[in-house]
Amino acid sequence: MAPVGGTTVQDHVALAEIELCGELIIAASAARERLSLESIDEVLRVTEERRAGAGQ
């Protein structure tokens, strides 16, 4: 039950994960075959995160 008074708490990590899951579902439903690991990494922006981490 939501608290009375309009107070909401947002978990930004959970929201980001939900967004990525949605993007993965869209990519999978648009694909004619199973997504390759490289395609999954691209959708989830794994390579971008690795590059950003290496630049620090």
Legacy VTK file of the C-alpha trace (Angstrom):
# vtk DataFile Version 3.0
C-alpha trace
ASCII
DATASET POLYDATA
POINTS 56 float
0.000 0.000 0.000
1.362 3.448 -0.882
1.917 5.840 1.983
-0.693 8.535 2.481
0.499 12.026 1.567
2.029 11.338 -1.834
5.503 10.423 -0.607
7.190 8.118 -3.083
10.566 6.473 -3.011
12.336 5.732 -6.261
15.056 3.148 -6.541
17.071 4.489 -9.472
19.062 1.271 -9.871
15.871 -0.790 -10.072
14.370 1.641 -12.584
17.503 1.407 -14.757
17.365 -2.396 -14.631
13.697 -2.384 -15.617
14.478 -0.094 -18.554
17.287 -2.394 -19.751
15.043 -5.454 -19.414
12.412 -3.712 -21.507
14.965 -2.884 -24.201
16.149 -6.503 -24.199
12.575 -7.782 -24.537
11.953 -5.428 -27.477
15.167 -6.537 -29.204
14.356 -10.208 -28.643
10.817 -9.857 -29.969
12.072 -8.075 -33.098
14.753 -10.686 -33.832
14.078 -13.535 -36.215
16.415 -15.855 -34.310
17.896 -16.047 -30.829
19.988 -13.036 -29.924
23.716 -13.667 -29.910
25.736 -12.810 -26.837
27.201 -9.873 -28.762
23.707 -8.604 -29.592
22.649 -8.880 -25.958
25.761 -6.990 -24.864
24.966 -4.289 -27.417
21.383 -3.908 -26.190
22.533 -3.799 -22.576
25.340 -1.377 -23.476
27.974 -3.605 -21.868
30.730 -2.427 -24.216
29.972 1.225 -23.483
30.234 0.554 -19.728
33.540 -1.256 -20.166
34.950 1.640 -22.202
33.738 4.171 -19.653
35.291 2.160 -16.827
38.611 1.863 -18.666
38.746 5.630 -19.211
38.628 6.396 -15.486
LINES 1 57
56 0 1 2 3 4 5 6 7 8 9 10 11 12 13 14 15 16 17 18 19 20 21 22 23 24 25 26 27 28 29 30 31 32 33 34 35 36 37 38 39 40 41 42 43 44 45 46 47 48 49 50 51 52 53 54 55
